Amino acid sequence: MSYSFSAAGPTKTEAILDAEAKFAKVVSDMPVHERDQELVLSHMRNLVNLAREPGEGDSVVISLSGYMSTQDGVVHNASASCAVYVNKVA
């Protein structure tokens, strides 16, 4: 089961909160992702904290995607990707 979404906010905290809320929806729709939720969100928070602080007119954008396949409750394949951008809002 796979997911892909972007989250954003004018501050790091607001972007993180948006991403966490969207991942909660992923888990609601695809409960298998409860297994990797904390790993993915921890990785995302760490990457956001590496990014520069946003200034006036900036937006913090987080892109998350991943998948997990299971058979008989056993994970056979899993992947997660996260990108963080701090850019001026046009």
N, C-alpha and C positions, 0 to 999 in steps of 0.2 A: 504494500500500500504506500503510495507516494503523496507528497505534499510539496507545494511551492508557493511562497507568498513574500510580499514586501511589507515592511512596517516603517513608520517614520514619525518624527517629531522634531520640534525646534530645539530640544535638549536631549542629551543622552538618556536621561531618566525617562522622559516621555516616549522616546523611541523604544527603549527596553520594555516599558509597560505595554506598548502597542504590540510588540512582538510576542510577549508573554500571553497576552489575551488571544492573539491569533493562533498561537500554538495550543492553547487550551481548547480552542474550537477544533483544531486538528485532532486532538485526543478524543474530544467528544464524538467527532465523526468517524474516527478510526482508532478505537481503543488500544490497538497494538502499539501505538506510539507513546503510550504511557511508559513503556519500557525504556525508551531513549529520551524522554522529555527532559529530565534533569541534566543529562549529558549534553544535549543540544543547547539548552538554555544557558548552561554554565559556560560553554564554549562561546556562545553569542555574547554574553556579558563581558567575558574576558577580551574579546575582539573590540567591542565598543569602548572599553576602558583604554585600549591601546590608541584609539583614534584621538586626533586633536580635539580640543574643546571647541564647540561651535560658537561662532561669533554672531553678531547681528546680521540677520538676513540668511543665516545658514539653516540647513535642514540635515538631520541625521537620518540616514536611510539604511535599513537593515534588510538584506535579502536572505531568506532561508529556504532551503530545499532538501529533500531527503526521501529515502524509501526504506522499507523493511519488508522482507518476505519471510514467512514462517510456514512450517509444515508440522502438524500435530503439536503446535505450541512451541516448537523449537525454531529459533531464528537461524535462517540459512544465509541470508544476505542482508546487509544494512549499509547505508551510506547517509552522510549528512554534509551539507555545504553551507557556509555562511560567509557573506561579504558585508562590509560596513563602509559607508561613504559619508563624508561630511562635505557638503557642497552648498554653494549659494543657491537660493531659490530664485528661479527666473521670473 
